[in-house]
Amino acid sequence: MPLVEHGLMVELIDITDPEDLTDAYGLRIPVLRRVDTGAELDWPFDADQVVAFLR
């Protein structure tokens, strides 16, 4: 995870339990979610899109 090596903080969440997370994210994973704004970036994405999402 190159962006983590540059200081990006990441929290991995297992969406298999509770069921509501599976329903919400099951077809979109992996999903990046910003804690500060709540904005989400669904797969597929590339490194340039992640960098833009984090700005």
C-alpha positions as CSV (number, residue, x, y, z in Angstrom):
1,M,0.0,0.0,0.0
2,P,2.2,2.8,-1.3
3,L,0.0,5.6,0.1
4,V,0.2,4.2,3.6
5,E,3.9,4.3,3.4
6,H,3.5,8.1,2.9
7,G,1.4,8.6,6.0
8,L,-2.1,7.7,4.9
9,M,-4.0,6.3,7.9
10,V,-6.1,3.3,7.0
11,E,-8.7,1.3,9.0
12,L,-9.7,-2.0,7.5
13,I,-13.3,-3.0,8.3
14,D,-14.7,-6.5,7.8
15,I,-18.1,-6.0,6.2
16,T,-19.3,-9.6,6.6
17,D,-20.7,-8.7,10.1
18,P,-23.0,-6.9,10.7
19,E,-25.3,-7.7,7.9
20,D,-26.2,-4.1,7.1
21,L,-22.6,-3.4,6.1
22,T,-22.7,-6.4,3.7
23,D,-25.9,-5.1,2.2
24,A,-24.5,-1.5,1.9
25,Y,-21.0,-2.4,0.5
26,G,-21.1,-5.9,-0.8
27,L,-21.2,-5.0,-4.5
28,R,-18.9,-2.0,-4.2
29,I,-15.9,-3.3,-2.3
30,P,-13.3,-2.2,-1.8
31,V,-14.6,1.2,-0.8
32,L,-12.5,4.0,0.6
33,R,-14.4,6.3,3.0
34,R,-13.1,9.7,4.3
35,V,-13.6,10.1,8.0
36,D,-13.6,13.9,7.7
37,T,-16.3,14.3,5.0
38,G,-17.9,10.8,4.8
39,A,-17.3,10.8,1.0
40,E,-16.8,7.4,-0.5
41,L,-14.8,6.1,-3.5
42,D,-16.0,2.8,-4.8
43,W,-14.0,0.2,-6.8
44,P,-12.7,0.3,-9.4
45,F,-10.2,3.1,-8.8
46,D,-6.5,3.7,-9.5
47,A,-3.8,5.5,-7.5
48,D,-4.4,8.8,-9.3
49,Q,-8.1,8.7,-8.4
50,V,-7.2,7.9,-4.7
51,V,-4.8,10.9,-4.6
52,A,-7.5,13.2,-6.1
53,F,-10.1,11.7,-3.6
54,L,-7.8,12.6,-0.7
55,R,-7.3,16.2,-1.7
